[in-house]
Structures are given as C-alpha cells and as structure tokens.
Amino acid sequence: MRNNRRLRWAAIPIAATLSLVLAGCTQAQLNGFLPGFEEGQPPVTNNTERVAGLWVTSWIVLLIVGLITWGLTIWAVIAYRRRKGQTGLPVQLRYNMPIEIFYTVVPLILVLGFFAFTARDQAAIEARFDEPDVTIEVVAKQWAWDFNYVDEDVYSPGIQAQLDPNGEPGSIDQSVLPTLYLPVGKKIEIELESRDVIHSFWVVDFLYKKDMYPGKTNIMSVIPEREGTYAGKCAELCGEYHSLMLFNVEVVSEAEYEDYIQSLRDLGQEGQLSSEYDRNTNLPGTGAPELKEEH
C-alpha cells in the first residue's frame, strides 16, 4: 500500500509538469517543428496536419522504444558487470523463449503498425478528386518550370533562378522566379510531367513532394487553405544547376487568381506548352530509327 501511495504522489508532479510543458508548446513544436504551421492560422493545405500527425506519432513511438532499449542496455551493463574478485566467464544463458518471443513479436507489431498508418495516410493523400475545381500541368525541365493552366488555356513559361545583383552575395532574384498561382480553398489537381530527366516537385510548406518522370504523368491533389507565398524546389538531383531549379507558389483569393489568368492572356500566353519542347526522342512509342539498305 505504501508503495502505491508513493507512486501516486510521484505521478502528480510529473503529470503537472508534462501538462505545463505541453500547454506552453507552440504550433510548430506540437507539429514536430515542421514548416507550415503558425499560431492562429489554418494549415497550409488539407494534408499538412495528416502528414505532421504521422511524423510526430512516429518519432514519439521511436523515442520511447529508444529510451527503453538504451535503459535496458545500460541496466544490463551495470547489473551484470564483472565485480571485484570474479574470474572466468559468467554463466552462459541460451534459448530464453519468453525473451526471444518478446524481441521478435514487439518489432513485428511496430513495423506492421507503422506500415498500416502510413498506408492509410498515403491512400488519403493520394486520393484524386472526382471533380477538381482547377487543373494545372506542371512541366519540369533543366533547370526551371513551365505551368499550363489547363482549364483557362493559358501558360506561364519559367526560367532558371537568377542571382540578385542588388542583394546579398548568393541571393536569388525572387521577381523572376517561376511562380505557380493557386486559388485558396479550391480542389487543385496538378499533373506532373518532365521534359528531360527525373525531377521532383516539392513545395516545402505542403510537406509533400512527388517525383516527375519523362514519359509518365504523376498526379498531386491538394486544397490550399491559407493564402501566402511558399517556396518550391526540385528535390531530385537533376544536373549541374539543380540547386537553381526553384519556384514559388502563390496561394491567392479567387479574384486575384482570375486577375492573374487575365494577365497571362494580356501577354498573349494563350494555349498550352506542349510536348514538342521535350528533349526525349527515344521513349517508347516515339518510333524506331529507319535502317537504310546499303547498295
């Protein structure tokens, strides 16, 4: 009984301390220090909380497993160390069935659990909209981005990131970066294509990236939920100027989005940038070279 009372009295300050610490955490801390979370602001997209939840839960579980493993290791080192006066080898133990079952079953449960939760969240994130509000084709190229606004039949070609001559050494001129405009609160379907080699479309605050393969179309479905400017980059090493393959994403109101589309029309950028600009000419379906007979 005394032991139980002591445990209760010890648990009270521990619980109070944990409550105080957690209550003082910011949104960034509660979400594993991932980007895209600010106090009093909605998540950047409809998927960011799901991704952050999977990440935070995973590292908490693994942290607990690590602490237990290190604790048991240190305890075994201390409890079974060689003492003064002892000689020879300690008694060797083999075939401890309870322990062997434990260290086989517990990791199996952890692996299956991580797999199940990852598969569940991935299926939700990868689910396509039945009727997207906006369809945009993003085409990667060494070392920039082209954006086709499919529904509006306009396009925006991009160039490689340029250094800012008026800024700090090595700073990027943001005014000429390729910029993808998205209307807030709308179901966006992004078709991902590549003109040359493998690239990867990554908007940092979206907490999700997707690879882009020549000759294959990948789809990203997302609902932007907070207006703002978000940095994007290629996340797959794609050549000499990979580090300068940057872009921005502007999440704006529907009215601002319509104004931007109209500005592309005013520039004469109507139609779509097609595959005729692709560098790959030897993909399946493009035909084989003709052999000429020698006379």
C-alpha positions in Angstrom: 0.0 0.0 0.0 2.8 2.4 0.9 4.4 1.8 -2.5 1.2 2.6 -4.3 0.7 5.8 -2.4 4.3 6.8 -3.1 3.8 6.2 -6.8 0.6 8.3 -6.8 2.3 11.2 -5.1 5.2 10.9 -7.6 2.9 10.8 -10.5 1.1 14.0 -9.6 4.0 16.4 -10.1 5.2 14.5 -13.2 1.7 14.8 -14.8 1.5 18.5 -13.8 5.0 19.2 -15.3 4.1 17.5 -18.6 0.8 19.4 -18.8 2.6 22.7 -18.2 5.3 21.9 -20.8 2.7 20.8 -23.5 0.5 23.8 -22.8 3.4 26.1 -23.5 4.3 24.5 -26.8 3.8 26.5 -30.0 2.1 25.1 -33.1 5.4 24.4 -34.7 6.6 22.4 -31.6 3.4 20.5 -31.3 3.7 19.5 -35.0 7.3 18.3 -34.8 8.9 21.6 -35.8 7.7 21.1 -39.4 7.1 24.1 -41.6 3.6 25.3 -42.5 2.2 25.9 -39.0 1.6 29.3 -37.4 -0.3 30.4 -34.3 -3.9 31.3 -35.2 -3.5 30.3 -38.8 -5.1 27.3 -40.6 -2.8 24.6 -42.0 -1.3 25.4 -45.4 -3.2 22.6 -47.1 -5.8 19.9 -46.3 -3.0 17.4 -46.0 -0.4 19.1 -43.8 -2.0 18.1 -40.4 -2.2 14.5 -41.6 1.5 14.4 -42.6 2.6 16.2 -39.4 0.5 13.8 -37.3 2.1 10.7 -38.8 5.6 12.3 -38.3 5.1 13.3 -34.7 3.4 10.0 -33.7 6.3 8.1 -35.4 9.1 9.8 -33.6 7.4 9.7 -30.2 6.9 6.0 -30.5 10.5 5.5 -31.7 11.8 7.8 -28.9 10.0 5.6 -26.3 11.4 2.5 -27.9 14.9 4.0 -27.9 14.7 5.1 -24.3 13.6 1.6 -23.2 16.3 -0.1 -25.3 19.1 2.2 -24.0 17.7 1.9 -20.5 17.8 -1.9 -20.6 21.2 -1.9 -22.2 22.7 0.4 -19.5 20.9 -1.6 -16.8 22.4 -4.9 -18.1 25.9 -3.3 -18.3 25.7 -2.2 -14.7 23.8 -5.1 -13.2 25.9 -7.8 -14.8 29.3 -6.1 -14.8 32.4 -8.0 -13.6 32.8 -7.4 -9.9 36.0 -7.4 -7.8 37.3 -10.9 -7.2 35.3 -12.5 -10.0 37.3 -14.6 -12.5 36.4 -16.6 -15.6 33.4 -16.3 -17.8 29.8 -15.7 -16.5 27.2 -18.3 -16.7 26.0 -18.5 -20.3 22.3 -18.5 -20.9 20.6 -19.7 -24.1 17.2 -20.4 -25.5 15.2 -18.0 -23.3 11.9 -18.4 -25.1 10.0 -15.6 -23.4 12.7 -13.0 -24.3 13.1 -14.4 -27.8 9.4 -14.2 -28.4 9.3 -10.7 -26.9 12.1 -9.2 -29.2 10.5 -10.9 -32.2 6.9 -10.0 -31.7 7.3 -6.4 -30.5 9.3 -5.2 -33.5 6.9 -7.0 -35.8 4.0 -5.2 -34.2 5.8 -1.9 -34.6 6.6 -2.5 -38.3 3.0 -3.6 -39.0 1.7 -0.6 -37.1 3.9 1.9 -39.0 3.0 0.3 -42.3 -0.7 0.4 -41.5 -0.8 4.1 -40.5 1.5 5.1 -43.4 -0.6 3.2 -45.9 -3.8 4.8 -44.5 -2.5 8.3 -44.7 -0.8 7.8 -48.1 -4.1 6.5 -49.5 -5.9 9.6 -48.3 -3.3 12.0 -49.6 -3.0 10.3 -53.0 -6.8 10.1 -53.5 -7.8 12.1 -56.6 -10.8 14.5 -56.6 -13.8 13.3 -58.6 -14.3 16.8 -59.9 -11.3 19.1 -59.4 -12.0 22.9 -59.5 -8.7 23.7 -61.2 -6.3 21.5 -63.3 -2.8 22.6 -63.7 0.0 20.9 -65.6 3.5 21.5 -64.2 6.3 20.6 -66.5 9.9 20.3 -65.2 12.9 21.0 -67.3 16.6 21.5 -66.7 16.5 23.8 -64.7 13.2 25.6 -64.5 9.4 25.0 -64.6 6.6 25.6 -67.1 3.0 25.9 -65.9 0.0 25.2 -68.1 -3.4 26.4 -66.6 -5.4 23.7 -68.4 -9.0 24.9 -67.7 -8.2 28.5 -68.6 -6.0 27.5 -71.6 -3.1 29.8 -70.7 0.5 29.1 -69.8 3.4 30.6 -67.9 7.0 29.6 -69.0 9.7 29.7 -66.4 13.5 30.4 -66.4 16.3 29.2 -64.1 16.8 31.1 -60.9 18.9 34.2 -61.3 21.2 35.7 -58.8 20.1 39.1 -57.5 22.8 41.7 -58.4 21.4 44.1 -55.8 21.1 41.7 -52.9 23.4 39.8 -50.6 26.0 37.5 -52.3 24.4 34.4 -53.5 20.8 35.7 -53.0 18.1 34.8 -55.6 16.2 37.4 -57.6 12.6 36.5 -56.5 11.0 38.7 -59.1 11.9 36.4 -62.0 11.4 33.0 -60.3 8.7 30.8 -62.0 5.5 31.3 -59.9 2.6 28.9 -59.7 -0.7 30.6 -58.7 -3.3 28.6 -56.9 -6.8 29.8 -55.7 -7.3 29.3 -51.9 -9.9 26.7 -50.8 -10.2 25.1 -54.3 -9.7 21.4 -55.2 -6.5 21.5 -57.3 -5.3 18.7 -59.5 -1.6 19.1 -60.5 -0.4 17.0 -63.4 3.4 16.5 -63.1 5.5 16.0 -66.3 9.2 16.1 -67.2 10.8 17.3 -70.4 14.1 15.6 -69.9 15.3 13.8 -66.8 13.8 12.8 -63.4 12.8 15.8 -61.3 10.8 16.1 -58.1 8.1 18.7 -57.4 8.4 19.9 -53.8 6.6 22.8 -52.1 8.2 22.8 -48.7 5.3 24.0 -46.6 2.9 21.5 -48.3 5.0 18.8 -46.5 4.8 16.6 -49.6 6.7 16.0 -52.8 6.3 13.9 -55.9 8.7 12.7 -58.5 8.4 13.6 -62.1 9.4 11.0 -64.8 9.9 11.5 -68.5 7.1 9.9 -70.4 4.9 9.4 -67.3 2.2 11.7 -65.7 2.0 11.8 -61.9 -0.9 13.5 -60.1 -0.9 15.6 -56.9 -4.3 16.5 -55.5 -4.4 19.3 -52.9 -6.6 22.0 -51.4 -4.6 25.1 -50.4 -6.2 26.5 -47.2 -4.0 29.5 -46.4 -3.1 32.4 -48.6 0.6 33.2 -48.9 3.9 32.7 -50.7 5.5 29.3 -50.4 8.9 28.2 -51.6 9.3 25.3 -54.0 12.2 23.5 -55.5 13.3 20.4 -57.3 14.1 17.6 -54.7 15.8 15.2 -57.1 19.4 15.8 -58.2 19.0 16.5 -61.9 22.2 18.0 -63.1 24.7 20.9 -62.8 22.2 23.7 -61.9 19.8 21.5 -59.8 20.2 24.0 -56.8 18.9 26.8 -59.0 15.7 24.9 -60.1 13.5 27.0 -57.8 10.0 28.3 -58.0 7.3 30.0 -55.8 3.7 29.1 -55.1 1.3 32.0 -54.6 -1.9 30.9 -52.9 -4.4 33.8 -53.5 -8.1 34.6 -53.5 -10.2 33.5 -56.4 -10.4 37.1 -57.6 -6.6 37.5 -57.6 -6.3 34.2 -59.4 -8.7 35.3 -62.1 -6.7 38.6 -62.4 -3.5 36.6 -62.9 -5.0 34.4 -65.5 -6.2 37.5 -67.4 -2.7 39.0 -67.1 -1.4 35.9 -68.9 -4.0 36.4 -71.7 -2.9 40.0 -72.0 0.7 38.9 -72.5 -0.5 36.7 -75.4 0.3 33.5 -73.5 -2.8 31.6 -74.6 -2.8 27.9 -75.4 -0.6 25.2 -73.8 3.1 24.5 -73.9 3.1 21.0 -75.5 5.5 18.1 -75.6 7.2 19.4 -78.7 9.7 21.0 -76.4 10.6 17.7 -74.7 14.2 16.7 -75.1 13.5 13.0 -75.1 13.1 11.4 -78.5 13.9 7.8 -77.7 11.0 7.0 -75.4 8.7 4.0 -76.1 6.1 5.0 -78.7 8.2 7.6 -80.4 9.2 5.1 -83.2 12.4 3.4 -84.1 15.0 4.9 -86.5 14.7 3.7 -90.0 17.5 1.5 -91.4 18.8 2.3 -94.8 19.9 -0.6 -97.0 23.3 -0.4 -98.4 23.8 -0.8 -102.2 
